[in-house]
Amino acid sequence: MALEMKATSRGWYARFLVNGKLRRFPLMETRDGELRRIEIEGRRPSSLKHPEEGDAKFRESYRRAQAAHDRLHEEDLSKRGVEDLTQRIIEAKTGTRLDFVKVAAIPDAWAALPRKRQPCKRHLDAAKSKLRTFVEYLQQHYPQANDLASVRSEHVRAFLDFEAKREISPRTWNITLTLLKTVFRRLEPGADAYRSYLRNVSERAEDTVHREPFKEEEATAILAAAKDDDLLRGLIVTALCTAMRKGDCSLLKWSSVDMEAGFIEVCTSKTGETAEIPILPMLRGELERIPRTESDYVFPLAAELYPKRSHIIDQRFWRILETAGFVDAKTEKQINEDKPDNEDETPVPEELPLDELRRRGGETIAALKVNEAKKARMTAMFNAYLDGKTLPAVAQEFGMSKSTVSDLLNKLEQQGRMVIFRRPSKPPSVVRGVNQAPSEKGKRLRRGSVRGWHSFRVGFVTQALAAGMPEELVRRVTGHSTVDVVRKHYFKPGRDEFRREFEKAMPRMLMNGAKSRDEQVREIVTKMTPRSFKKDKARLLKLLSAK
């Protein structure tokens, strides 16, 4: 440890060697009740080896800096002494020496904790990412805290406040808090960060965004949009008819499908519970049309993509939703105002099937007046993009800039008069709903999605419970361990359905003698005559369309 005067700085520094790395800390002092930097004043000497060469003001600031430096040095020695004494006591009692968990090792130390059931890779990666954010914050703002035992309550509080200012959702904030509680409770419960803060801090109220179920007409539109998609059609039908999650649908095996008994029995990937699901006629028809291959999986391509490239499934699914009329808020506004942002009067090149596009692209490249080596490189680059790689990925593979790749493909597109670039799909003519939660629900780093793959699961549970299916049977289908989870997170009837079921269940006296809609429909139908047909038809349509 030493005092340091940097030529480019106005203040004094203390130089430490922390874990083999040289670190500098600004020296502070309390003046007029406030903590302030100690500034270098007066005329500086050529070197700190001869501080007497400075003037009186400099020597005074040097004295104050040296005193602050000595206090820091004493605190450092005291801390090391306590830690060393603790280590000696533990070593004398147990015969082993305790190693404190280093801050940099927090993510790996958390992942290595013994558990009853090991978390999936996706959960591990997400949790370790959050803990790495915590590590980076400590290393940047509190480098003196090099192990868990030296992390103080104000350090953790400052980090969580920093996370809140990033406008993450309360749910994400609570997950981070729970992770930190687990880390300190399991690895260093004696740390000041746990004893003085984490042990007693409360979670924040969550503004949970629940998935909205797809109604019958919406599900019909989604199936129509997916009818020609060999990858997604079977997955969507399976999700509609079974309430299985995306991963369970993608990894469904033929060994779990009993066509003769008419049941699917799977162990759910998230909870480990066994789900028993009757095979509905729509799903049976889809399964019967699937050609049997040597693969163990019902949907071999989805099973291949899901473990490492599930984003491809998601992207295809979002395109199907958009075709069916589910868009983001910006697209909805453009459609309603009939003012698209990307109006372009340039004639659109011809859209070709993939095989024809490769053929015409090859002919266009062959006609270019460049050497054969460049033609071969352009052909490889062109085919890589057609295989589904993004512009940045192609640029990285061929050692070019993204703009260069884009320029070359654009020239091919113009000369061949064909569509090469993957353009955004045209907005649907009918908007059925918006995918993101409205911004009025509160500030979030990312707006929650109200419609997605999980909407199939929510819709299945909602329709089953509303139709009177016993909750225990619904739980067996979804694979939940308790009925409470099903009711709290998955039963989301709309207001119309809720009102009808509510009125049907209430005693007649609470309805003030009013008949329910079903009773009114029954009465009109039973009293209908040929002469009253038109009038009764109008009454029925009015009743059925009433909100």
N, C-alpha and C positions, 0 to 999 in steps of 0.2 A: 504494500500500500504506500502511495506517495502523493505529494501535492503536485498539481500540474497547472501550468499557465500556458494556454494555447494562444498562439500569436493572433489568431483570427477571432478570438472570443473576448467578450467584455467581462466574463465571470470566471471564478476559480473552480477548479475541478479536483476531485479525489480519484486517483487511479487504483483500481483493484484487480486482482487476478482471481476470477471466479470460474471454477471448474476448468482451469487451464486456459481460459480466454480472458484477454485484457478488456476491462470495461471501465468507463468513466462516468462519474456521477457528479452533478452540479452541487456545490456546497451551499448550504442554506443557514440562515440565522434568524432568530426571532427579534424583530424591531417594531416598536410601537404596537405590540400585540399581534403582529402579522409575520408569517413566515416568508422571508425574502431571500433572493439570490445575493451572495456576497460578490460584489463587483470589484474588478481590478481598478484601482484608482491611482492617480498621479502618474509620474514618469516611471516607466518600466526599466529594469536593468536588462542587460543583454542576455542574462541567464539567471535561473533560480539558484545556481551555485553561489551567486554573489548578490543576495537580496539587499545587502547594505548599499549597493550602488544606486538603488532607487531613492526617490525623494521621500519626505516624511509621510505624505499621503499614501504612497505605495507601501511603505513599511507598516503602516497602520492596517491597511487592508490585508497585507500578508499575515500579520499577527492574528487577525480575526479568522482568516481562512485556515491557518495552521491549527487554531483551537478547534474549529469545526471538524477539521480532518482528524485530529486526535480523538475527539469524541466518537466519531464514526469507527475509528480503529479499535477503540476500547469496546464498543458495542459488538463489533465483529468478533473480537477475541473472546468476549464473554459468551456469545452465542456458541462459538466453537467449543469453548470449555464445557458448557452445559451439555452439548451434544456428545462430546467425548466422554464426560462423566457418565451419562446415561448409557452409552455403549459399554463402558467398563462394567457397570452394575449388571446389565443384561448378560454380558459375556461371563461374568463370575457366577451368575445363577443358573444359566442354561448351557454354558459351554459353547454357545454360538454367538456370532456378532450380528446385530440387527442392521440391515441395510434399508435406509429410507428410500421410498419410491421417488425417483427423480421426476420433476415436472414434465420433462420431455417424454418420459415413458408412460404417462398416464393412460393414453388410449390403449396401448398394448397390455398394460397391467389390468385395466378394466376388462378387456376381452378374455384374459386368462383366468378370471375369477371362476371358482367352481360353482356350477349351477345344476339344478335337477334336470333341466332340459336345455340343450344348447340352442341359442337363437339362430335364425336363418342368416345366410350371408348378407342379404339386403339390410336386415336390421343391424347387423354388426357394422357394416360399412357406414350406415347413416349415423349410428351412435359414435363411432370413432371419428367421423368427420366433425361432429359437434364438439367432441373433446379436443380435437386438434385446434379448433377455433379458440377454445379456452386456453390451451397451451401457448398459442401464438400471442394471445392478448397478455398473458403473464410475462412472457419473455420480452415483449415490447415495452410494457409499462412498469413491471416489477421484476426486473432481472435478478434482484437479490434473493427472490424466493426461488431457490433452485430445487427444492424437494417439497413434498406434500406437507411435511411437518412445519415448514416455514411459511406456508400460505396462510394469510390472516383474513379475518372476516371482511375487512374493508376491501381487500383484493377481489374477493368473490362478489361482494355487493356491487363494486364498480363494474365488473364484467357483466353482471346481469342487467344493470342499468344501461350499459352500452348496447346490449342485445335489444332491450326494449326500445331504445332510440332508433334502432334500425327498422322499427315497425313490423317486427315479426308478430305472428298471431299469438294470443295468450296460450294456445295449445302448444305451439313450438317452444315458447318460453317455459312452460311447465315441464315439458319433456327434458329440456336442458337442465332445469333445476333438479328433477328426479335423478338424472344421470350423475350430477355433481354430488348429490346426497349419497348415492350408492357408492361412488368412488371414495369419498372421505369416510363413510360409515364402515366400509369393508376394509379399507387400506390404511387409514390414518384417523381413527375416531378421536384421538387426543389433540388433533390440530385445532388451533384457534378458529379457523374457518368453519369447522363443524360445530364445535362447542358453543361459539358465540353467535353463530348466524344460521348455518344450514339446518341444524337440528330443529329449529323453531320457526323458520320462515314458512309462510303459507303460500299455496299456489294461487294463481290468478283465476278470476272467473273467465270461463271460456265462451267465446262466441262461435260455437261449433256450427259448421256448415254441413247439413245433412244432404245426402243424395236424394233427389226427387225421383219417384218411381215413374217409369214409362207407362202411359195409359195404353189401352188396347189399340186405338187408332194410331198412336205414335209407334208402338211396336210393329204394327203392320207396315208403316212407312219405312222403318228401319230394315225390315226383312226384304221389302221391295228394292231398297237401295243396295242390299248385299247379295241379291240373287245371283249375280254373275261373278262374285268374289269367292273363289274356291278356298282361300285361306280363312276368311272371316265368316262365311255363311254358316258353316257347321258349328263354329264356336258360339255364334250369336244364338242359334237355335238351341244349343245345349244350355246356354246361360238362361234363356227364357224359360225353358222347361224344367230346369233342375235347381236354379238359384245358386249354382256353384260359382266360385270366384274365378277370375281370369286364369290364374295359374292352374287350378284344378281342372278347368275345361281344357286348357292347352296340353296338360300332361295326363289326360284321361287314357287309361289302358283298356284293351279289349278284355283283359282278365277281370276287370271290374264291372263289365257289362254282361248281364244275364238276359239275353233276348227271350229265351224260353219262359223264364219266370216273370219277365217284364220289370226287372229292377236293376238299378245301378247302385253299387255299394263301394264307397271310397273313404279313405282316411284323409280328412281335410288337412291341407298343408299348414294352415295357420294355427289351429287349435289342437290338432292331433285326434279330434273326435271322429267317430265313424258316422257317415251320413248314408241313409238308406232312402233311395229316391225311386218312385215308380216311373217307368218309361211312358211318357204321354205319346199319343198318336203322332203328333208333329215330329217329335224327336225320333220315334221309331222309323218313320218314313225317311228322315235324314240319315239315320244310321244304316238303313238297308241299302241306300243308294251309294254309300261310300265303298269304293273297291278295297277288298282286303289285300294287304301286302305282307311282306315278311316283318314289317315293323310291329312292335308290341303296342304302339300308340294308335289311338283312333284317328288322331290328326297329326301325322308324322311331321309335316312342315312346321306346324305351331310348336310341337314338342322340341324341334331343333332350334327354333328361334327364341323361345321363352327364356331359357336359362341365362343367355348372354346378350340377346338382341331383342328383348321384349318391346323396345321402343318402336320397332317396325310394326308389330301388332297394334300398338297404340295409335301410330300415325294412320294406318289403314282404317282403324275404327273411327277416328275423328273425321276422316274424309267421308265415311259412310254416314255418320251423324249429320255432317254438313249437307250432304245430298238429301237426307231425309228432312231437313229443315231446322236443325239445331245449330246455331251459329254463336259467335261471340258478340258482345254488346256493340262493338264498332261496326260489324257487318250488318247487324240488325238496323242500326241507325242509318247506314247508307241505303239499305233497301227501302226503309220507310220514307226516306227523303228523296229516293230515286236519283241520288247524285253520287255515283261511284267515284272513288278517288283516282282510279287508274284508267280513266277514259283514254283510249288510244285509237285513232282513226286509221292507223296503218293496217293494211290487210293481214290477217293472221295466216301464217304458213299452213300447209296441209298437214293434218294429223294422220299418222300412219301406224299400222300394227308394228310391234317390236321387230319382227323378222324383216318386214319390208323396210323399216327405218334403218336397220343395220346394212341391208343391201344397198339402199340408195346412198347412205353415208359412205360406204366403201367405194362406190362409183365416183362420188364427188371428190373424195380424197385422191383417188387414182388419177383424176383429171387435173389435179393441181400441178403447177409447174415448179415443183420442188424436188430435191433429191430423194432417193428411195429410203434412206435412213430416216429422214424427217417424216415421210409418208407413213412408215411403220410406227413411228412414235405417236403420230397423230391418230392412227387407227387404234392403237392400244389405249390411248387416252379417251377416245370417243367411246370405245366399248366399255371401259371402266365406268364412265358416267352412265351409260345405258344399263349397266348391271346394278345400278342403284346407289353408287357412291356419290357423296356430296362434292361440290366444287372444292372446298378446302382439302378434303381427303385426296382427291385426284391431284390437286396442286402439290401436296406433300409427297405423294407417291412418285411423281415425275420431276420433282425438284423445280417447280415453277411457282410463280405467284398466282394467287387466285384470279387476279384481273387478266393475266395472260391466258389462263385456261378459258375464262369466260369469253375473251375476245376471239380465240380460235374457234370455239364452239359456235359463237354467234356468226362468224364468217361462213362456217359450214352450213348453218341453218339458212342463211340468206342465199348462198350459192346453190344449195340443194333444194330450196323452197320446201322445207319440211320443218316440223316442230321437233326440236331436240330438247330444249330446256323444259324442266318440269314446272309448269306454270300453276299458280293457284287456281283451284276449281272455281267455276262461275257460281255466284251466289244463288241459292235456291229461290224458286219463284214464290214459295210459301214458307214463312218463318213459323215454326211450331214452338220454339222456345229458345232461351239463352243459356249457354253452358256455364257461365261464371256467376258467382253470387254477386248481387248488387253491391256497389261500393258503400251504400248507406249503412251496411252492417258494421262498419268500423274499419279503421285503417289496418291493413295487413301488408306484409312484404310481398305476398302473392295472393291474389284473389282466389278463393276456394272454388272448386268445380261442383256444380249442383247436379250435373248430368254426366254420366260416364258408364263404364262397365258395371260398376256396383249398383247402378239404377235397376238393372235386371233383377238383382238379388232383392233389393228393397221392394220392387214391384211384385215379385212372386210372393213374398211374405205378406205384403199388404192385401193382395187379392185373396190369398188363402185364409187369412184371419177374418177379413171382411165377409167372406163367404161362409164362415162358421166352422172352419176346420179347427179341431182341438189344438191348443197351443203345444201340447206334447208331441203331436205328429209333426207340426211345423218345425219344432226343434230337432226332431230326428232327420228331417229333410235337410236342414241348414247345417247341422253338425255343431250347434251351439251347446255349451255345457249347462246353461241355465235359461229358463224362459224369460227372465228379466231382461237379458241382453236383447232377445228378439223384440220384446215390446218397446224397449227404450230406443233402440237404434234403427229398427227396420219397419215398424208398423207406422206408415205415414199416409193415412187416407187423406184425400182431398176434401175440401169443405163440403162439396155437394154430397159425396158419399157419406161423410161424417154426419151431415144434417139428416139425410134419409134414414140412416141406421139409428140415429139418436131419436128421431120422431117415432120410428117403428117400435123402439124399445120402451118409450115413455107411456105411462098409463093414459087412457083417454081423457081423464079429468084434467090432467095437466096440459092437454092440448086444447082445452076449452071446447071440447066437442068436435073439433075439426078432424076430418078424415085425412089419413095419410095419402100420399100420391098413389101408392099401389092400390089402396082401397077405392080411390076415385076412378082409377083406370078400370078396375074390375067392374065397378058399378056401370060405367059408360058402356063397356063391351057387352055386359049381360042385357042391357036395355036397348041396345042398338037395333034399329029397324032399317029396311031399305029406304024409307022416306027420310030418316034422320041421319043417313050415312055421311053426307057431306058435312053436316053440322057437327056430328060426333067425331069425325076424322079431324076436323079443325081443333076441337077441344082436346083430343088425345095428343095431337102434335104440340099444342101449347103446353100441356102438362109435361110432356117428355122433354121439352126444351127449356122448361123453367129452371132457373138457377136456385 
